[in-house]
Amino acid sequence: MIEKSKRISFKSLALTGALWFFSLFINFDFPIKTIALFALVMAGFWMHFIYRDIPGSVYSPSLWRFKKSFNWIFIAIILSFMIAIYSRIEDGLPAIPSKIGAFVIVAVLIGFVEEVVFRGFVQGGAQQWNQKGAIVLASVSHAGYKALLFVFPLQHLNNSALELFGYTFLAGLVLGYSRHITGSLWPAILAHCFFDFWLYMEQSSAPWWVW
């Protein structure tokens, strides 16, 4: 049983590595971009292996119920609202968006998918080894994925990539803990989707980092 949990946790680490390679190389031109595309395919394989070994890592019916999660949904959304306002001000945008652009639907979907991947597959696989360690791993995995998008080629940020890593890591700890406490993915999903909705509400087209 211990050996099996270690193997599954290794798959969460391998998934993290694949996602990091994807984000690191996706902004290059071809043929270097093919590294990112290969890494994305490998990420799909690792998610399949995690699901095969632990179907409940993402697709358990209990993960998609609102059981014991209303308070955490409220806490997570308030936190995401505060971070979104801070991020908008840092980017020179008004705290309250003035309109709704077409991209906002895609932004919400991106937030949904990221939570399924990081709080679902990564944390769901690693928690077979260690519950609290899985929260940290999923947070590091998500934060590294975000920060590496801006490393090669070096991209301009209002904050440094290291700051972006720190903010995403801290937010990930809260979102991961919400899954651990409630047994549900909904607090993390709704918080992330609301953050992306508020932050990108005025975007009429995708930012440069959306492929």
Secondary structure as GFF3:
##gff-version 3
##sequence-region A 1 211
A	DSSP	alpha_helix	2	25	.	.	.	ID=ss1
A	DSSP	alpha_helix	33	53	.	.	.	ID=ss2
A	DSSP	three_ten_helix	55	57	.	.	.	ID=ss3
A	DSSP	three_ten_helix	61	64	.	.	.	ID=ss4
A	DSSP	alpha_helix	70	90	.	.	.	ID=ss5
A	DSSP	alpha_helix	104	115	.	.	.	ID=ss6
A	DSSP	pi_helix	116	122	.	.	.	ID=ss7
A	DSSP	alpha_helix	123	126	.	.	.	ID=ss8
A	DSSP	alpha_helix	131	148	.	.	.	ID=ss9
A	DSSP	alpha_helix	161	182	.	.	.	ID=ss10
A	DSSP	alpha_helix	186	199	.	.	.	ID=ss11
###
